[in-house]
């Protein structure tokens, strides 16, 4: 009997579920999309019921794809981090969930920092500074602005953990996702009781935490009936989307690194021991690998910056691509490839949604600097690719500064399809860039964690060795890398020069 595994990713745009065998081959996949609501500027919300319906529907599609004589042995969960599902005593959702990209909680972040005794003290407690996207300030926002909901609050769940409750009836989370709440003792891998006390929050609001491959419950009869899967299938803790994505790229040993080029840009590195930037410029979280950690830099706009450029300025390319039946990004990056490194002095700051690391600046804005009559759309396209790479380089430099070993970076996400962008990342970051034979992201990592939980693999490391393989690699060009070092310095200088301007303009716009 063939043994199969399911990975379920509760993302921002939709749910992705995949079915894989124990050799790492994807048997089937399913995608269900749902809307995102922005009821006010800087707000981002979703209805957990949309996640639930999409998850059950996707699992139903996978169940229909299970070959005769095969059996699903376990389910792994992953999803967007930092979001907040507020439940009352009847386990009913009190209001729409606040998402990772919601920016309404600046005042609450300051309150958390003050109550902790300053940013250095907070970083010492939970290994990270307070950011608007994290979960803790969302809870305080609810207390401050919707006290009628807060007084009914009995449980706070992260997005994938709400789906865990839907599937199993159990409240639980994993240590990697919990690390992104700002309420977790990352060093000791447990909820931080002292900080909870300082914030006057009851620990009963939070679910029990588990290591990524640990079984947290089994598929309920109700969920089994709805999906067509068998009752009693183990559901493992899983991981936040970045930790699960790290597992899915094989970032489970010292020296391993990944670069994700989706809407956001993420540099993710494995750490054998906890490694914290005292200045809080990058994140340190527990890994989904038991007893391990990871460090992470997160840009809010990476592929999202190129998507903005396509949608706003590349109507001709979109039309031509439609006629040729190709992706518009192919034409855009082909044009960018005709421009020499540095885009003839044109710099792009990709801060279209503010910035997360290393600057922690919600006021930062996207900027073209050095624009002249000589510059074309092709120059602008090249500058965008390079600007994202410069931003990711900043996180790499901090990782090197705090002693994280880096070798080859395994790349994933839509941006990874561009050979030009991969080479720019290699040259700017001074690190080899490798693609994988299977690039399925967090859902693939969640399935691997499920396999470890079902004891089909002895460890996460063994599973990754068996399932994950590189297919090609691009090396940095030393001469181009030297050239880019100068541009990276100018990129940093432009941001520092404009930082106060960004804040003043935000006040004018309101």
C-alpha positions in Angstrom: 0.0 0.0 0.0 1.4 3.4 -1.1 1.8 5.9 1.8 0.9 9.5 1.0 1.2 12.8 2.9 -0.8 16.1 2.7 0.6 19.6 3.2 -2.0 22.4 3.6 -0.9 26.0 3.3 -3.4 28.7 4.5 -1.9 31.6 2.5 -2.9 35.2 2.1 -4.4 34.9 -1.4 -5.7 31.3 -1.0 -5.2 27.8 0.3 -2.8 25.5 -1.4 -2.9 21.8 -0.6 -0.7 19.1 -2.1 -0.5 15.3 -1.9 2.9 13.7 -2.1 4.5 10.3 -1.7 7.4 9.4 0.5 9.9 10.0 -2.3 8.9 13.6 -2.5 6.9 13.3 -5.7 3.8 15.5 -5.9 0.8 13.3 -6.7 -1.8 16.1 -6.8 -2.4 19.6 -5.7 -5.4 21.9 -5.2 -5.8 25.7 -4.9 -8.7 27.7 -3.6 -8.6 31.5 -3.5 -10.5 34.0 -1.2 -10.7 37.7 -0.8 -8.7 40.2 1.3 -10.5 43.1 2.8 -9.0 46.6 3.5 -11.9 48.4 5.3 -9.6 51.4 6.2 -6.1 52.6 5.0 -3.4 50.3 6.4 -5.9 47.7 7.5 -5.9 44.1 6.2 -8.5 41.5 7.2 -9.9 38.2 6.2 -12.8 36.0 7.4 -11.6 32.8 9.0 -14.7 31.1 7.6 -13.3 31.7 4.1 -10.1 29.9 5.1 -12.1 27.0 6.5 -14.3 26.5 3.5 -11.3 26.8 1.1 -9.3 24.3 3.2 -12.1 21.7 3.3 -12.8 22.1 -0.4 -9.1 21.7 -1.3 -8.8 18.6 0.9 -11.9 17.1 -0.7 -10.3 17.5 -4.1 -7.1 15.8 -2.9 -9.1 13.0 -1.4 -10.6 12.3 -4.8 -7.0 12.0 -6.2 -5.8 9.3 -3.8 -5.0 6.3 -6.0 -6.7 3.0 -5.2 -4.5 1.0 -2.7 -2.9 4.2 -1.3 -3.4 5.7 2.1 -3.0 9.2 3.5 -0.8 8.8 6.6 -0.7 12.3 8.0 -1.5 16.0 7.4 0.9 18.9 8.0 -0.3 22.5 8.4 1.3 25.8 7.5 0.1 29.3 6.7 0.5 33.0 6.8 2.1 34.1 10.1 1.2 36.7 12.7 -2.6 36.9 11.9 -5.1 36.8 14.7 -8.3 34.8 15.0 -10.3 35.9 18.1 -12.7 33.3 19.5 -15.3 33.5 22.3 -16.2 30.8 24.8 -18.4 29.1 22.2 -15.4 29.0 19.8 -17.2 31.5 17.6 -15.1 34.1 15.7 -15.6 37.5 17.2 -14.5 39.6 14.2 -12.5 39.3 11.0 -8.9 38.3 11.5 -6.2 41.0 11.4 -3.4 39.9 9.0 0.4 40.0 8.9 0.3 43.0 6.6 -2.1 45.0 8.8 -0.4 48.2 9.9 -2.9 49.7 12.4 -1.0 48.8 15.6 1.9 51.4 15.8 0.6 52.7 19.2 0.3 49.2 20.6 3.9 48.3 19.5 5.1 51.3 21.4 3.1 50.3 24.4 4.6 46.8 24.3 8.1 48.2 24.0 7.5 50.6 26.9 6.0 47.9 29.2 8.9 45.6 28.5 11.4 48.3 29.5 12.6 49.4 26.1 13.5 47.7 22.8 16.7 46.1 24.1 14.8 44.6 27.0 12.1 43.3 24.7 14.6 41.8 22.2 16.2 40.1 25.2 12.8 38.6 26.2 11.4 37.4 22.9 14.4 37.8 20.5 12.6 40.4 18.3 11.4 44.0 18.4 7.7 44.9 18.3 6.4 45.2 14.7 3.0 46.2 13.5 2.5 42.9 11.7 3.0 40.7 14.8 0.1 39.2 16.8 0.6 40.7 20.3 -0.1 44.3 19.3 -3.2 43.1 17.5 -4.5 41.7 20.8 -3.8 45.0 22.5 -5.5 46.8 19.6 -8.6 44.8 20.2 -8.5 45.6 23.9 -8.1 49.4 23.2 -10.5 49.8 20.3 -13.1 47.0 20.5 -13.5 46.3 24.3 -16.9 44.8 23.6 -15.1 42.0 21.7 -12.1 41.8 24.1 -14.3 41.1 27.1 -15.7 38.1 25.2 -12.2 36.9 24.1 -11.3 33.3 25.2 -8.7 32.2 22.6 -6.3 33.7 20.1 -5.3 31.5 17.2 -3.0 31.9 14.2 -4.5 31.3 10.8 -3.3 27.7 10.3 -4.2 26.9 13.9 -7.8 27.9 13.3 -7.9 25.4 10.5 -6.3 22.9 12.9 -9.3 23.4 15.2 -11.7 23.0 12.2 -10.1 19.7 11.3 -9.4 18.2 14.7 -11.3 20.2 17.4 -8.0 20.8 19.1 -6.3 24.1 20.1 -2.5 23.9 19.4 0.2 25.8 17.6 3.9 25.1 16.7 7.0 26.9 18.0 7.9 28.6 14.7 4.5 30.2 14.2 4.3 31.1 17.9 7.7 32.9 17.6 6.0 35.5 15.4 3.4 36.5 18.0 5.9 38.5 20.1 4.7 36.6 23.1 7.0 33.6 22.8 10.3 32.9 24.6 12.2 31.9 21.4 15.3 30.9 23.4 13.4 28.5 25.6 10.7 27.6 23.1 7.7 28.4 25.4 5.2 31.2 26.0 6.9 34.1 27.8 5.0 34.4 31.1 6.8 37.5 32.3 5.9 39.5 29.1 2.3 38.2 29.2 2.1 39.5 32.8 3.5 42.9 31.9 0.9 43.2 29.1 -1.9 42.0 31.5 -2.8 39.1 29.2 -3.9 35.8 30.4 -1.9 32.8 29.2 -5.1 30.8 28.7 -5.7 32.9 25.6 -2.9 31.0 23.9 -2.9 27.4 22.7 -0.3 24.8 23.8 2.9 24.9 21.5 4.5 21.9 19.9 7.6 21.1 17.7 6.8 21.0 14.0 6.5 17.2 13.5 4.6 16.5 16.7 1.1 15.1 16.3 -1.5 17.6 17.7 -4.7 15.8 17.0 -6.5 13.6 14.5 -9.0 14.3 11.7 -12.5 14.5 13.3 -15.5 12.5 12.0 -17.1 15.8 10.9 -14.0 16.9 8.9 -13.6 13.4 7.5 -17.2 13.4 6.3 -16.8 16.8 4.7 -13.5 16.1 2.9 -13.8 12.4 2.1 -10.6 11.6 4.0 -10.4 8.9 6.6 -11.3 9.8 10.2 -8.3 9.6 12.6 -5.6 10.8 10.2 -2.8 12.4 12.4 -2.4 16.2 12.0 1.0 17.5 13.0 1.9 20.9 14.4 3.6 22.1 11.2 5.1 25.5 11.0 4.6 29.1 10.0 4.9 29.6 6.2 8.5 30.7 6.3 9.7 27.9 8.5 7.7 25.3 6.5 9.0 26.8 3.3 12.5 26.5 4.8 11.9 22.8 5.3 10.5 22.6 1.8 13.8 24.0 0.5 15.9 21.8 2.7 17.2 24.6 4.9 17.6 22.2 7.8 21.4 22.2 8.3 24.2 24.7 9.2 25.2 26.9 6.3 22.0 26.4 4.4 20.1 29.5 3.2 17.0 30.2 1.1 15.7 33.3 -0.8 12.0 33.6 -1.5 10.9 35.9 -4.2 7.1 36.1 -3.9 5.0 39.2 -3.2 7.4 39.8 -0.3 11.1 38.9 -0.3 12.5 36.6 2.4 16.1 35.6 3.2 16.0 32.6 5.5 19.0 30.9 7.2 19.3 27.9 9.4 20.9 28.2 12.9 22.0 25.3 15.1 21.9 27.6 18.1 19.9 30.6 18.8 21.5 33.6 17.2 19.9 37.1 17.9 20.8 40.5 16.4 20.9 42.7 19.5 19.6 45.6 17.4 16.6 43.6 16.2 17.2 44.3 12.6 16.3 40.8 11.5 14.1 38.1 13.0 15.1 35.2 15.1 12.5 32.5 15.4 12.3 28.8 16.4 12.6 26.6 13.3 10.1 23.8 12.5 13.1 21.5 12.9 12.9 20.3 16.5 15.3 22.1 18.8 16.7 24.4 16.0 16.3 28.1 15.1 16.3 30.3 12.0 17.1 33.9 11.3 15.1 35.8 8.7 15.0 39.1 6.8 11.7 40.1 5.3 11.1 42.7 2.6 7.4 43.7 2.2 7.7 44.3 -1.5 9.8 42.1 -3.8 7.9 40.4 -6.5 5.1 42.8 -5.5 7.3 45.7 -6.7 7.7 44.1 -10.1 4.0 43.3 -10.2 3.2 47.0 -9.5 5.5 48.0 -12.4 3.8 45.5 -14.7 0.3 46.6 -13.8 0.9 50.3 -13.9 3.5 50.9 -16.6 3.6 47.9 -18.9 0.3 47.8 -20.7 2.0 47.3 -24.0 4.0 44.4 -22.7 0.8 42.8 -21.3 -0.9 43.1 -24.7 2.1 41.7 -26.6 2.4 38.8 -24.2 -1.3 38.0 -24.6 -0.7 37.9 -28.4 2.4 35.7 -28.0 0.8 33.5 -25.3 3.6 34.1 -22.9 4.0 35.7 -19.4 4.4 39.5 -19.5 7.2 39.2 -17.0 9.2 37.4 -19.7 9.2 40.5 -21.9 9.9 42.8 -18.9 12.9 40.9 -17.7 14.2 40.4 -21.3 14.1 44.2 -21.6 15.9 44.6 -18.3 18.6 42.2 -19.5 19.6 44.6 -22.2 20.6 47.2 -19.6 24.0 47.0 -17.9 24.4 46.4 -14.1 23.6 49.5 -12.2 20.9 50.7 -14.7 23.1 53.6 -15.6 22.8 55.2 -12.2 19.1 54.5 -11.6 18.3 53.3 -8.1 14.9 51.9 -6.9 13.8 51.7 -3.2 11.2 48.9 -3.2 9.3 50.2 -0.2 5.8 50.3 -1.7 4.3 49.0 1.5 6.7 50.4 4.0 9.5 48.1 5.1 9.9 45.4 7.8 13.6 44.4 8.0 16.1 45.8 8.6 14.5 49.2 8.8 11.2 48.7 10.7 9.8 51.7 8.8 6.0 51.8 8.0 6.5 55.2 6.5 9.1 54.2 3.8 7.9 54.6 0.2 9.0 53.3 -3.2 11.4 55.7 -4.9 13.3 56.0 -8.2 16.4 58.0 -7.5 18.7 59.3 -10.3 16.0 59.3 -13.0 17.1 61.1 -16.2 16.0 61.7 -19.8 18.2 58.8 -20.8 16.4 56.2 -18.8 13.7 54.0 -20.3 11.2 51.5 -19.0 13.9 48.8 -19.5 16.2 50.8 -17.1 13.3 51.0 -14.6 12.7 47.3 -14.8 16.4 46.6 -14.2 16.5 49.0 -11.3 13.5 47.2 -9.6 15.2 43.8 -9.9 18.4 45.3 -8.5 16.6 47.3 -5.7 15.0 44.2 -4.4 18.4 42.4 -4.5 20.0 45.3 -2.6 17.3 45.1 0.1 17.9 41.4 0.5 21.7 42.0 0.6 21.1 44.1 3.7 19.7 41.1 5.6 22.6 38.9 4.4 25.1 41.4 5.7 23.5 41.4 9.1 23.4 37.6 9.2 27.2 37.5 8.4 27.7 40.2 11.1 26.1 38.1 13.8 27.9 34.9 12.8 25.4 32.9 10.8 27.2 30.7 8.3 26.0 31.1 4.7 26.8 29.1 1.6 24.4 28.3 -1.3 21.0 30.0 -1.3 18.1 27.9 -2.6 15.6 30.1 -4.3 11.8 29.8 -4.6 8.8 31.9 -5.5 7.6 33.4 -8.8 10.7 35.6 -9.1 12.9 32.5 -9.2 11.8 31.8 -12.8 13.9 34.7 -14.0 17.5 33.7 -14.8 18.5 37.4 -14.8 17.0 38.1 -11.3 18.8 34.9 -10.0 22.1 36.2 -11.3 21.6 39.7 -9.9 20.9 38.1 -6.5 24.0 36.0 -6.7 26.2 39.0 -7.7 24.7 41.4 -5.1 24.7 38.9 -2.3 28.0 37.2 -3.1 26.3 33.8 -2.7 25.5 31.0 -5.1 21.9 30.7 -6.1 20.4 27.2 -6.7 17.0 26.1 -8.0 15.3 23.0 -6.8 13.8 20.1 -8.8 10.6 20.5 -6.9 9.6 24.0 -5.9 6.3 23.8 -4.0 6.9 26.1 -1.1 5.5 25.8 2.4 2.9 23.1 1.6 5.8 20.8 0.5 7.6 21.5 3.8 4.3 20.9 5.8 3.9 17.5 4.0 7.5 16.6 5.0 6.8 17.5 8.6 3.7 15.3 8.4 5.9 12.4 7.2 8.2 12.8 10.2 5.2 12.9 12.5 3.8 9.7 11.0 7.3 8.1 11.4 7.8 7.5 7.7 11.1 9.4 8.1 13.3 9.3 11.2 14.0 13.0 11.1 13.3 16.2 9.2 16.9 16.2 8.0 16.6 12.6 6.6 13.3 13.5 4.9 14.9 16.5 3.2 17.9 14.5 2.0 15.5 12.0 0.4 13.0 14.4 -1.1 14.9 17.7 -2.0 17.5 18.0 -4.8 19.1 21.0 -6.6 18.7 21.2 -10.4 21.0 24.0 -11.3 23.2 26.7 -9.7 24.4 30.2 -10.6 27.6 31.5 -9.2 28.4 35.1 -8.4 30.7 37.0 -10.8 33.4 38.6 -8.6 33.9 41.6 -10.9 30.2 42.4 -11.0 29.9 41.8 -7.3 32.6 44.4 -6.6 30.7 46.8 -8.9 27.4 46.2 -7.0 29.0 46.8 -3.6 29.3 50.5 -4.6 25.6 50.6 -5.6 24.5 48.8 -2.4 26.2 51.6 -0.4 24.4 54.3 -2.5 21.1 52.4 -2.0 21.5 52.6 1.8 22.6 56.3 1.6 19.5 57.2 -0.4 17.1 55.6 2.1 18.8 57.3 5.1 18.6 60.6 3.3 14.9 60.2 2.6 13.8 58.5 5.9 12.7 61.7 7.6 11.1 62.9 4.4 9.0 59.8 4.2 7.6 60.3 7.7 6.8 64.0 7.0 5.0 63.1 3.8 3.0 60.4 5.6 1.8 63.1 8.1 0.7 65.3 5.2 -1.2 62.6 3.4 -2.9 61.5 6.6 
